[in-house]
Amino acid sequence: MLKEWLRAALRGKGKGDAERKLRPCLKDDRCRAILRLILENPGITLDVLAGRSGLDRDVAVGYVNG
């Protein structure tokens, strides 16, 4: 989920679509926190992301790949 949106946003393609898809994530505190960690830590691994967010790795994968 986040992976696709971030790719579209960073490429500058489908800006409106990326923004539309990100809206639900921005309303979810956990999803918003994960997005912030990704944006503030380019290249962060799933293991580090899971650890810093306090999530099980499989849950973090679900947010990223959704």
C-alpha positions as a printed NumPy array, in Angstrom:
array([[  0.   ,   0.   ,   0.   ],
       [  2.51 ,   2.64 ,   1.129],
       [  5.11 ,   1.302,  -1.257],
       [  2.937,   1.999,  -4.322],
       [  1.865,   5.427,  -3.104],
       [  5.385,   6.511,  -2.285],
       [  6.667,   5.357,  -5.666],
       [  3.95 ,   7.329,  -7.474],
       [  4.483,  10.408,  -5.328],
       [  8.262,  10.356,  -5.709],
       [  8.037,   9.9  ,  -9.482],
       [  5.607,  12.778,  -9.729],
       [  3.2  ,  10.587, -11.677],
       [ -0.37 ,  10.097, -10.66 ],
       [ -0.1  ,  12.846,  -8.071],
       [ -3.843,  13.138,  -7.633],
       [ -4.212,   9.378,  -7.417],
       [ -1.397,   9.079,  -4.867],
       [ -2.937,  11.819,  -2.751],
       [ -6.35 ,  10.156,  -2.93 ],
       [ -4.875,   6.83 ,  -1.868],
       [ -2.852,   8.395,   0.957],
       [ -5.843,  10.115,   2.569],
       [ -7.002,   7.002,   4.47 ],
       [ -3.46 ,   6.38 ,   5.706],
       [ -3.159,   9.924,   7.002],
       [ -6.322,   9.402,   9.07 ],
       [ -4.836,   6.285,  10.712],
       [ -2.365,   7.135,  13.501],
       [ -0.309,   3.974,  13.087],
       [ -0.135,   4.236,   9.306],
       [  0.821,   7.911,   9.582],
       [  3.61 ,   7.042,  12.048],
       [  4.955,   4.354,   9.722],
       [  4.87 ,   6.732,   6.774],
       [  6.774,   9.331,   8.808],
       [  9.436,   6.76 ,   9.76 ],
       [  9.856,   5.812,   6.105],
       [ 10.099,   9.405,   4.943],
       [ 12.534,  10.413,   7.698],
       [ 14.714,   7.314,   7.23 ],
       [ 15.256,   6.597,   3.529],
       [ 16.317,   2.999,   3.037],
       [ 14.928,   1.851,   6.392],
       [ 14.595,  -1.927,   6.51 ],
       [ 11.382,  -3.684,   7.466],
       [ 13.013,  -5.079,  10.585],
       [ 14.073,  -1.622,  11.761],
       [ 10.702,  -0.161,  10.782],
       [  8.895,  -2.834,  12.765],
       [ 11.151,  -2.332,  15.778],
       [ 10.829,   1.44 ,  15.83 ],
       [  7.078,   1.348,  15.332],
       [  6.563,  -1.381,  17.936],
       [  4.878,  -3.658,  15.418],
       [  5.383,  -7.289,  14.589],
       [  7.363,  -7.577,  11.346],
       [  4.42 ,  -9.213,   9.535],
       [  2.145,  -6.31 ,  10.496],
       [  4.727,  -3.801,   9.253],
       [  4.935,  -5.735,   5.975],
       [  1.152,  -5.496,   5.687],
       [  1.263,  -1.718,   6.024],
       [  4.067,  -1.341,   3.505],
       [  2.809,  -3.806,   0.909],
       [ -0.916,  -3.551,   1.71 ]])
